[in-house]
Amino acid sequence: MALNDQSTRIRDGEELDAAIIDSYLKAHIPGLSGEPQISQFPGGASNLTYLLEYPQQEFVLRRPPFGHKAKSAHDMGREYRILNQLNAGFPYCPKAYVHCTDESVIGSEFYVMERVNGIILRADLPAELNFSPEQTTQLCKSFIDKLVELHNVDYQACGLGDLGKPEGYVARQISGWSDRYEKALTPDAPLWTEVKAWLNEKMPADHPKSAIVHNDYRFDNVILDPRDPQRIIGVLDWELTTLGDPLMDLGNTLAYWIEAGDPAPVQLMRRQPSNAPGMLTRQQFADYYAERAGIEIKSIDFYYTYGLFRLAGIVQQIYYRFFHGQTQDKRFAQFVQMNKLLEQMSLQVIKKSSL
């Protein structure tokens, strides 16, 4: 089995015209020759990601999903800009080559970036890696170190000081995701009434040091060096990146972090090997983050619950497209059940919380 991330056939309804793509790229990227072979990366549930293989060079094309889109989501130009400017302070961003704003080319905006060839972890650690628990712990800490490094980037020096508005970030996230959730409601979705009330009641002040917030930092968005799989060489999926409270970003990552002791229904949602022997628990993750960042985190309950609610909002927006027939991707059929489970997980955190 090849450990490097593999593309597959393009899903029905998500095809690209190779001749049109080829003509456009050759007009904008010097030195291209031959014809591209186009395939699709199967991971991800938001923007669509394709592999363009030329005889001498490989690219990745990103475009928004088909169907309904949240008002401010899937901004290709913004993601293109982040990749090119953030690289100066965080050298794990792939180089972006071209951003197409002419929707007549493929039916939407898109951008093309370099392919960083490496290992992307999915639900389980590949047996071929043969990691010991100690090696897995080291990989986990390296993963957290990159998040701390990102949060310490001087975003003003990168020219990204206008990327977002850090002041009032926590309050805007709670109200914003509440609003987005309401807009994506379907008749079979939970209301999250108790959780939303708790988040509003327990809302802390913004962290005094604002940071670049990735907003989707998890193992299947990082690339490992095939020659040294404990070394991270790339970080992907910058579409949700902004400026804000780094602890809210930590909460987002903890929401994806399903640990070994979580119950069976929760394990069914796991999409990264966060349960592997040697991986830190959520509390250990937060403690190590706080130690490396040099900050105190008295409780992760608010940030973790926020992360779960925000994840439910993302899940529900995707399910909304499936519910209304705007996507044929059958992976999304059960997303409403995931939403319901996320609400139950949040209520358990609230029940046990000392806040």
Secondary structure, 3 states (H helix, E strand, C coil): CCCECCCECCCCCCCCCHHHHHHHHHHHCCCCCCCCEEEECCCCCCCEEEEEECCCCEEEEEECCCCCCCCCCCCHHHHHHHHHHHCCCCCCCCCEEEEECCCCCCCCCEEEEECCCCECCCCCCCHHHCCCHHHHHHHHHHHHHHHHHHHCCCCCCCCCCCCCCCCCHHHHHHHHHHHHHHHCCCCCCCCCHHHHHHHHHHCCCCCCCCEEECCCCCHHHEEEECCEEEEEEEECCCCCCEEECHHHHHHHHHHHCCCCCCCHHHHCCCCCCCCCCCCCCHHHHHHHHHHHHCCCCCCCHHHHHHHHHHHHHHHHHHHHHHHCCCCCCHHHHHHHHHHHHHHHHHHHHHHHCCC
